[in-house]
Amino acid sequence: MPATLGQKIKELRIQKGLTQSDLGSGMVTPSMISQIEADKANPSHKLLQAIAEKLETPIEYFLTDMQMQIEQIATYKVARAMMEAGEYEQAVPVLSELMEDSIPQLHSAEIQFDLAECQLETGHLDEAMDGFDRVLSSAATRKDLYMQILALKKLGLVEKKRHNYPLAIYHWQKALDLIEKLEEKDPFLSSEILSQLGEVYGYLGEKKDALSAYKRAHELLGGSVNFTMISDLYRHLGQKFKEIGDFDRASEYSQHAISLYRGLKNIKLAIEVKENFGISKAEGGDLNVALQTLAECLTEYQEYGYNDKVAHTHGEMARIYLTNKVFDEASKHCEAALQLLSDTEVERGYVYRTFAIIKKEQGHFEAAIEYMEKSVGVFEVADLPREIAKSYSLLGDIYKDQGDLQKAIHSLEQMKRAMESNLKERGIVL
């Protein structure tokens, strides 16, 4: 096999009697030179030009290697995209060609793993078994526990497709044993294997073992799939693998995290649009559709771990129930929102105000006054004069209904001051 870019740079550096510090001086750290020579990092064109000049070698000597690396990495990404799209048959020849002459940046074990997965998905079980066996052997030699676990998981799936359930169980149990040796455990990987175990135990009629496996899988995921937690976990794993120098695995997990974070932003936007639709329906008088829509949003926000939005939606539902004079339901949603909100969150001010109006409508004036004063307090801390004025106006109405005209007038005076402050902030001078 021809020398790689990193090998060529290292060989020339040694011939010139330079250290990694000498070569990188004024450009990059010795650590970066070390990664380039180990083919763990690709230099930019500008850096490669500077390295070539220091090594007194035409840059063209290196560019052929760079182009080949770029082409093979791009080819591998194309194959991976095919697999994600379910086009396993089309990915097989692409991966097979890469296997014959792969560059160091593309570990042959990972290409072999993907090729075997394609063979598994297309029903070529003997080839898949052979491929995963080779991956397992290579990973064991390198003492790569994570790759061993992945290979064992897939070997179990091959045996499951062959209806050789005892051997499938053997592979999965071995994978679970290795997971216990990992410093950073992936609960989702464990849960996936346990779910497969539960299914196979079910086929065999071993109901207790099946239930135990499913229960363990459920416990690992905390009873629900929180995608924010998954994103954070993958980001954390990426950082850990980077710290131990496993840059390929660090890159893989970091990319997973990036994709999930991006997806979550889009999901959150979609739910927010749906929530706004529900609120607009309420304003148009279609309360039943509004409440149904917001209840769906509430469930979706909870599923994806957006607790701040859960509290906000509870608040919106409380206001709609209040409009419909369903005071008990309105109160329940206010209480749920307050339990989720911290003492410093402005959203509490709006919930307190809704709760105060509920209590007023129910004739509980003391509680109404207490909640409205709390609302004023939150808005004063947040310096929101417009909201302060609105809460004082409502507080004046409560005192008026209670027959306390003096306090009602005082509240209206406070409202006036807040309104003046709001106008001044907006540059309007009275």
N, C-alpha and C positions, 0 to 999 in steps of 0.2 A: 504494500500500500504506500502511495506517495506521501512525503512528509506534509504535515498540516501547516497552516499559517503559524500557529504557536510554536511548533517544533522548528520551523525555519528561523523565526525570530530568535529563539533561544540558542540555536546552533551558531548563528552569526554573532550574537552577543558574546558568547563564550570565545569564539575565534578572535574577536576584537579585544578580548580581555576586559570586558565591561561587566560591572555588577548590575543587578536590576535597578538599584538606586541611580547608578550612572546613566543608564538608558532612559529612565523616567525623569531625570532631573530637569526641572523647569517646565515639565509637561503634566505628569501624573505621578501618583504614589508608587513606590515599589510593589505594593500589594496589587495594584491594577496591572502592572507589568507581569506579575506572577500569574494573575488570572488569564491574561491574554496568552501567555506562554503555555498555560495548561489548557487552552482552548475553552475556557469557561466564560470568556468575554470577548466580544469583537471590538476592535478599535474603530473609531470614526475615520473617515478618509483623511481628515486633517491630521489626526494623531498618527495614522499609518505613514503619511508623508514625512512627518517629523522623525519617526522611528527609522524609516528608510534612509533619511539623510544622515542620522547619527551612525547608522550601520554602513554608510557609504555604499549603498546598494540601490539600484533603480527600483522605484515603487512597483513597476510592472512585474518584478519577481514575485511580489506578494498578491497582486490584484487577481490573478487567476484563481488562487485559493479563496479569496474573498468572494468572488463571483460564484464559485462552486458552492460555498457555504450558503450564500444568499438563496441560490436556486434550490438547494436541497431543503433548507428550512422552509421556504415557501411551498415546496412540493409536499412536505410533511403536513403543513397547516391545511393545505387543500385536502389531503387525505382525511385529516381529522374532521374537517368541515363536512366531508362526504359521510363520515360515520355519524356525526351529529344529526344529519338529515336522514339517516337510515339507509343510505346508499352503500351498504356493506360490500356488495358484489363488485361495484365499481372501484372501491377503495383497495381491494385485494391486489391487483397488479401494480398499483402505485406504491403500496407498502412493500411488496415483494422486490421491486426494483431498488428501493431505498435500502433494503436489507443487504443487498449485494455489495454496496459500496457507500456505506453511511459515514458521515463526518463525525468527529468527536462530540460536537455540540448536540448531535442526535444519538443518544445511547441506543445501541442495537437491541438491548433488552426491552426498551420501551417500544421500539418499532415492532419487535417480535410480539410483544404483548398485544398491541393494537391489531396486528395481522391475525393473531390467534382469536381475538375477539370477533373479528369479521368472519372468520371461518366458523366460529361457534354460532353466530347469528345467521349464517347461510346454511347451516346444517351439516357442515363438513367436520364432524365430531372427532374423527381420528386425527386430522391435521391440527385441529384446535387443541386436543389433548397433548399432542407432541410439542406444539408451540408453548403452551403454558408450562409443561414440564421443563423445557429448556430455560424459560424465564425463571422458574423456581430454583433450578440448579445454579444459574448465574447469580441470582440474588443471594442465595445461601453462601456462595463463594465470597461475594462482596460484603456479606453480613448486613445486607439491606433488608431489615425486618419488614418495612412497609411494603416493598415490592413482593416479598414472600407472601404476605397476607393477601395482597391483591391476586396473586397467582393461585393461591389456595382457594380463594373465594370462587374464582372462575373454574378451577378444576372441579369444585363441588357442583357448579352449574352444569358442567359437561356430564358428570355422572348422573345428575338429576334428569337430564334429557335422555340419558341411556336407561333410566329407571333403575339404576344401580344405587338405591337409596342409602344402604349402609356405608358405601364408600364416599358418597356425598357428605354424609354426616361426619365421617372421619376427617375429611378435608376442612370442613367448616369448624369443627371443634379445635383442630390444630391451629386454624387461623385465629380463633378467639383466644387460644392460649398465648399466641405470639402478640396479640394486641395488648395483653396484660404487661408485656415487657417494654412497650413503647413509653417513652417519657411523656409525649404529648399524644393522648388518645383521641381518636375521632369517634364520638358516640354515634354518628350517623352511619359510619362503616360498620360498627358493631351491631347497630340496630338492623341494618340491612341483612347481615349474615344471620342474625337471630330470627328474623322474619322468615328467611328461607328454611331455616331449621324447623321452625314451627309448622310450616307448610308440609315439609317432608314427614315430620312426626305424625301429622294429621293423616297423610296418605297411609302410613303404617298402622294407624289405629291407636297410636300411643298418645292418648288425649292429655294425660297429665304432663308429659314432656312437651307437648305442643303448647299447652297453656303456659307452662313455665317459660318457654322461649319467648312467646308473645308478650308475656308480662315483663320480662327483662328488657325487651326492645322498647316497650311502652315507657318503662321507668327511665331508660336512657335519654329519651326525648322529652321527658317531663310531661308527658301526656298530650302535648300539642307540638305542632311544627312552627316554631318561631323563626321566621326567615332572617330577622335582624340578628338573632343569636347565631344562626348559621354563618352569616356574613362575618360577624365579629370573630367567630371561632376560626374561620379560614384565614382571616387577616392575621390572627394571633399565631396560627400554625406557620404562615408564611414568614413571619418575623423570627420564629424559633428556628426554622430550617436555615434561614439566612445566617443566624448567629453561629450555627454549627458548620457553615460552609457548604451546605447542600443547596446550591443556587438554583438548580433545575427544579427541585421540589418547592423551594421558596417562590420561584416564579409561577409555578403551577397553582399553588394555593392562593397567591396574591391575585392572580388572574381570576380565579373563582370568586374571590371576595369582591373584586372590581365589578365583575358581571352581575353579581347579586345586588351590590349596592346600587348600580345603575338601574337594574330591574325594579328594585324596591322604590326608587324615586318615581319611576313611571307608574308603578302600582298605586303609590300614595296619591299621585296626581289624579289617576282615574277614579279613586274612591272619593277624593275631594270634589271632583266634578259631579259625581253621583250625589254626594251629600248636598251640594249647592242646588242641584235639581230638586231634591226633596224639600229643601227649605223654601224654594220658590213655589213649589206646589202648596206648601202650607200657607204662604202669603196670598196665594190665589184662592184659598178656601178649601182646597182638596186635602183635608187633614188625614184621611185614612191612607191615601197613597203616600203622603209625606211621611207618616209614621212608619209605614212598611218599608219605605226606601231607607230611612235613617236607621231602622233596626238592622237592615242588611249591611249598611255601612259600619255600624257598631261591631257586628260580627267580624267583618273583614279587617277593620282596624285592630281588633283583638288578635286575630289570626296572625297578622304580620308584625305585631308587637309595637304598634303606634299608640302608646298609652296616653300621650298628650291629646291625640285626636279622639281617643275613646272618651276622655273627660269632656272634651268640647261637644261631642255628639250627644252625650248624656244631657248636657246643658241645653242644646237645641231641642231635644225631645221633651225636656221639662217645660220649655217655653210653649211648645205646640200643645202639650197636654193642658197647660194652664189656659191657653186660648180656648180650648175645648171644654174647659171647666171640669176636667178630670183631675181633681186636686191630689188624690192619693198617689196616682201614677206619676204626676208631676213632682211630688215630694220625693218619691223613690229615686227618680233620676237625678234630682238635686243632690241627694245624699250620696249616690254613687259617684257623681262628679267630684264632690268635695273630698271623698275618700282617696281619689286618685291625684288630686292637685296638692302641690306643696303650699306652705303658708305664704310664699313670696310670689306665686303666680297670679298674674293680673286676671286670668280667667275666673278666679274665685270671686272677684268683685261682681261679675255678671251673674254668677250662680247665686250669690247671696241676694242680689236684687230680685231675681226670679223667686227665690224662696220667700222673701219678704212679701211679695205680692200675693203669693199663695196663702201665706198666713193671714194677710189682711182680708182676702176673700173668704177665708174660713172663720173670720171674726176673732182671730188670735192676735190682738193688737200689740201686746207686749213682745211676742216673738217676732212680729213683723217689724217693729221698731228696732229690735236687736239686730236682725239680719240686715236691715237697710243701713244702719250705722256701721256695721262691719263692711258693707259694700263701699260706703263713703271712705272708710279708713284705707281700704285696699287701693282705691283710685287716687287718694291723696298721696300715698307713698309712691305710686307710679307716676304722679304728676300729670293726671289726665283731667283737666278742668271741665271739659265737656261732659264726661261721665260723672264727675262730682256733681255738676249742676243737675243732671238728670236724676241722680239718686236723691239729692236734696229736694227736688220737686216732688218726687214720689213720697218722700218722708213727710213733707208738708201735707200731702193728701191724707196720709195715715193719721197724723195728729188732728187734722180737720174732722175726719170721720169719727175719731175718738172724742171729739168735742174740746180738745185742748188748743184753742185758737192762738194763745201766746206762743206756744212751741211751733205751731204751724207757721206763724208769721216769721219767727226766727229762722226756720228752715228755708223759707222763701227768700229771706235776706241773704242767707248763705248761698243759695242758688244764684242770686243776682251777682254776688261777688265772683263766683266761679265762672259765670257767663262772661263777665267783664274781663276776667283773666284770660279766658279762651279767645276773646276778640282781640286783646292786645297781642297775644301770641301769633295771631294771624295777620297782625299789622293793621288792624282796624281800630282807629282812635275814636272814642265816643265824644 
